[in-house]
Amino acid sequence: MKRSWAAVVLGAGVLVLVVHSCTGASPVAPRPSPAARQPAAAAATLLAGMPAPLDPHDVYAATRPGLLSPATAGALPYVYVPHTLSNEVVVIDQRTFRVVRRFPAGNEVQHVVPSYDLRTLYAAADGSNTLLEIDPRTGKPGRTLPVTDPYNLYFTPDGRWAIDVAETKGRHAGGGDALIFYDPHRWTVHHRLATPACTGIDHMDFTADGRWALVSCEFSGRMLVLDVARQRVRQMIDLPGGRDGMPQDVKLSPDGRYFYIADMMADGVYQVDAATMRVLRLIPTGKGTHGLYVDRTSTRMFVTNRGEGTITVLDPATGDIRTKWHLPGGGSPDMGGLNADGTVLWLSGRYDGVVYAIRASDGHLLRKIPVGRGPHGLCVWPQPGRYSLGHTGVLR
């Protein structure tokens, strides 16, 4: 007999435990009617210290074209491409599509992450247990900070803590299967949350009210629900694919009603009710589904299918697929983001040593730029928004 997940009712801080017993895959709940769902966030329920949303029905309302923060003034229009194999960051000028700089950034550098205040970029290198500061006004590297096994990096919605996502391989350095909360100014450890039930801890996103985060467990086919204020695990969710699954990127829908979870082995995205944390359905998108990016109008979500060289475009309000773009000659689109005005989608070609610049209106490939071995979590900068939640540029 197999037990599935427990459901959490969020917003009021009430936990409701519902345990199912079944054989085979976990049950998939029916989709709720639109009338049963609520706006993105209510000010009374926000995580303390978190900025109130500009629009209670759209968490990305502050990321429209032209809404650049004063904190990004002087930032050069560059794309920062971390390389897991060549251990460097390659810098591309968005205007010319040319590589303008390369610099060493630590062993197995995975993602380039904008700071909460939008003033600094960090190259996260889990192989060397370091973050490398990058000045976006010059595109040049600065200080190297000792941080344990930073596969990925996020910031709590109130800006109080940096969350170092320490994946399994860092056990030799005291990391591995943990979320480590750092003071983002002094880079001292505040709290280490071990997550032994979440192997290959990986990507995350936050609910509209900032109280909860949904975190992917790449090597255990599960999701972790994090209580952000208390810095503790609230719940584990077994995905229907079980240990055969491989969840990757996580993204909240603009209205805050759904989480979408890219699963590389399920070849699609799971749609999850953000209020109850129940899996609603699997939406097939393509082989090797990996990255998720919401456009500047909050009406489209780009889904990268790394195993077949395609990008699926879906409606984040419903999960319905609109179209699918095919890269000429195939490829391995992975991680990236949109430029400031939302006209170009930049993606790393993980296994092809290139970066793709794609016209966001119709999927036309504008340029394929050779960059070297192992490009991964690239960051397009600057981007509109008031603050960064981390990763390759999740702004609100």
N, C-alpha and C positions, 0 to 999 in steps of 0.2 A: 504494500500500500504506500502511495506517495502523497506527501503533504505539499500543497502549493503555498502561495504567499499570504501574508496578512495585509489588510487594507488599512490605510491611514487616512483619516479625515483631517485635512489641513485647514489653516486659517484661524481656527479657534483653539488650536493646540490640543485637540481631543483625539485620542487614539482609539480606534475601533479594530479589534482583532477578529478576523474572519478566516478560519482555517478550513480548507477543503481537503477531502480525502478522495483520491482517485487513482486510477492506474493510467500509465502512459503520460502524455503531455499534460501540462497545467491547463486548466480551463481558460477559455478566452471569453471575456464578458461582452455582452451586446453594447453597441455604441449608444451613448445617451442622446436624447433629443436636445436640440439647441436650446429649448426653453428651460431645460434642467441645469444648464451650465451658467456659470457666474462670470462677471467681468474679471479682467486680469488681476486687479488688486484693489483692496480698499485701504485707505490711509490708516484706519484704526488698527489694522492687523499687520502692518509692516514691521519687519525686523527693526528694532530700535536703532536709530542713527542712519538708516537707509534713506536716500533721497526719494521723495514721492514721485511716482511716475508722471510724466507730462500728460498722458492720456490713460485713464483707468482701463481702457479697452485695448491698449496696444503697448506692450513693454518696450517695443523698438521705436516708439514715436520720436525719440531724440536722435535717431540715426538717419534722418532724412538728408538728402543732398543739401549742402550749404550750412548745415548745423554743426560746423566744426567748433570745438571748444577753444577758448583763448589759450588753453594749456598746450595746444598743438601749433601755436603760431611759430612760424619759422621752420617747421618740420619739412624736410625734403620729400618729394613724392617718390619714394623708393619702395621696392619689394625686398624683404630680407628673407633669404632662403637658407635654412639650416641643413647641414649635410651629416647624416649619421655615419657615413663611411669615410669621408675625407676630413671630418672633424673641423669644419670651417663654416662660416656664414658667407654666402655670395650675395652681393647687393646689386639689384637691377634698377635702372632708371625707368620709371613708368612711362615717361614721355618718349623715350627713344628705343625702349625694349633692349637696351644694351647693358651688359655687365660692367659696372663702374668700379667695383672694389671686391676684394676677398680678404678675409682675415681669419686666423685660427680662433676657435671659440670653445675648445674643450673636447674631451673624448665623447663621441657618439652624441653630438648635439641634436636635440629632437624637435624643439619648438622655439619660435621667437614670440615673446609674450609682451604686450603693452601693460605698463603699470597701471594701477587703479587710478592714479591722478593724470595719466596720459602723457607724462613728461619723460619717461624712460622706457626703453625696450630691454628685455632680458632674453639672452640666449641660454636655454636650459640644457645642460649637458649632464646626463645621468652617469655616463661612464667615468667622469672625473669629479663628480659631486660638486659642481660649480654652476653659478649663474654669472654670465658675462653681461655687464651693463653696456648698452649702446645708446649714444646720443642721437636722437632722430633729427636734430638740427644740423648735424654734420655727417651722419651716417657712419661714424667711426666708433670703435670700441673704447670702453673705459675700464673701470674696476672689475676685478674678478672676485666674486663673493663665495665663500664656502657654504654650500647648502647640500643636504644629504639627498642623493639620488633623485634629482629633479627631472623625472620623465616629463611631467607637465606641471603647470603652475596656474593657480586661480587666485581670486581675491574675494573675500566675503562682501556682500552687497553694501555693507556699511563702511567698507574700506579699512576696517580695523585689523584684519589679519590676512596674510598671504597663506595660501594652502598649497604646500608642496606635495605633489602626488608622487610618492615614492613607490616605484614598482618593484616587483619581486627580486630582480637581480641585484639590488643594492644591499642585500643583507650583510655583506661584509663590512659595510660602512654604517651599520645601525639602522638602515632603511628597510625597504621591502614590505609590500602589503601594508602600507600605512598612509595616513594623511597627517602631515606634520604642519602645525600652525606656527607661523613665524610672525614676529613683529616686522612689518615691511619697511620700516625705517632703519632699525638697527640690525635686522636680520639675525635676531636671537630667537631661539626656540621657546615657544610658549607652552605648547602641548603636543604630544605625539599620540595619535589615535591609531592603535594597531587594528588592522582589518583582516584577520586570518581567514575569515569566511569569504573574502573578496580577493581572489588571486588575480594578479595582473591588473590591479587598480589603474584606471586609465583616464577617462574623460568625465566631465560633469556639466550640469547647468542647474540654475536655481529657479525656484518657483517665483511667481510674480511678486509675492509679498516678501521674498528673500529669506523666509524662515527655514526652508528645506532645500536640499540639493539632491539630485538624482545622479548617482555615480556608477559608471560601468565597470564591470569585473570581467576583463577580457578572457581570462583563462578558466573561468568557472561558470560562464553562461548565466550570470546573475546580475542584479542591480542592487546597489546599496542606497538606502535613504538616510541622509545625514541631517541631524538636527543641528542647524548652523550655530545658533546661540549657545547651546550646551556642548557643542563639539563632541557629539557622541552618535553612535549608530542607533537609528530608530527602528530600522526594519531591513530585512533582506527580501528581495523579490526574485523568485525563480522564473526565468523566461521560458516560454513554451518549448524552445529548442534544447533546453537543459545544457549539459556540458558539451554538447555538440555545437552549441552556438558560440559566437565570438563578438559580443557587443563592443562598439567603438564610440563614435561621437554621439553626443546627446544635445538636443536643442529644444527649447521651449517655444511653443507656438506664440505668435504675436498677442493673441487674446488671453494667453496664460492657461488655456483649458487643457492643452495636451503637451506631453513630452513626446518627442520622436527620438528613437534609438536606432542608430545604424548598426546592423549586424552582418559582419563579413561572411559568415557561414550560412546564415539564413537567406542571404542575397536579397535583403530588403530592410525596411524600417518597421519597428514596432511602434504602434501608437498607444500611448499610455494616458489614462485619465489623471491629470495632475492634482485633482482634488482627493482621489481615493487611492492613487498609485496602482490601479488595476490595469493589466494589459487588455486592450480592446481588440486589436487585430494586428496581423502582419501584412504590410503592404509590399508586395514584390517590386523591386526597382531594378535589379541587375546583379550580376555576379560581383562579389567582393565589395558590397556596400560599405562605405567608410566615413565620408565627411558630410556635414550638414551646414548650409548657409542660407540665411533669410535675406531677401533682397531689400533694397532701400524703400520699397513701397509697402512692405509687410504682406504682400500678396502672393509671393512665390518662395519656395524653398528649393535650393539646389542640392541634389543628392549625388555624391560622386560614387561611381561604381568602378572600383580600382581593378577588378579582375577582368573587365571587358572593354574598358576605354570609353565609357559613356557617362553622361550626366542626366539624371532624371529630374524633371521639374514638376513639383507637386504643389497643391494648394494647402498651405499649413492650417487653414481654418477648417478644412474637411478631411485632409489626407488624400484627396483624389488626385490622380496623376493627370497632368496637363499635356506633357510631351516628353520626348527623350531625345537627347542630342548625342551624336556619335562623333568621336574624334577621328579625323581622317587617318587611316592606317592603324587605328587602335591606340592604345596607350595605357597608362596606369594613374589616372587622376586621383589625387589623395587629399591633402589638406591645403587650405588657402583662405581666400576672402575676396571681397569686392573692393574696388577703388572708391574714392570719396564720393563721387557722384553716381556710383552704382552702374556704370556703363560697361565695366570690364571685370570679369571674374578671373582671378589669378589662382592657378592650382599647380601644385608640384606633381611631377610625373615620377612617382616613387621608384619605379624599376626601370625607367628609361633615361635617367640623367638629364631631364629637361624640366622647364616650367612652361605651362600653357597659359596664354593670354586669350580669353574667350569673350566674344561680344555677348553681353548679358541679355540683349534683346532677343536674339535668335540662335545662339549657340555657335555662331561662326568662329572658327579658329583664326585669330588675328596673327598670332606668332607662336612659334615653338622655339624656346630659347635654351640652348645647351648650357648646363651649369655644373656638370660633374656628378659624381657618384652619390646616390642615396639622398636626394632632396626630400624633405619631410614637411614639418609644420611651418610653412612660410607665413609671414606677416606682411600685409599690405598696409602702408602708412603714408599719410595720416588717414583716419577714418572719423566720420561724425559720431557724436555721442558725448555724454557728460562724464561717464566713468567706465572703467574696464573691469569686467569680471575675469579676464585672463584668457588663457588658451591662445589662439592665433588672432584674437581680436573680437571678443564677445562684448559689445558695448551696449549700454542702455542710457 
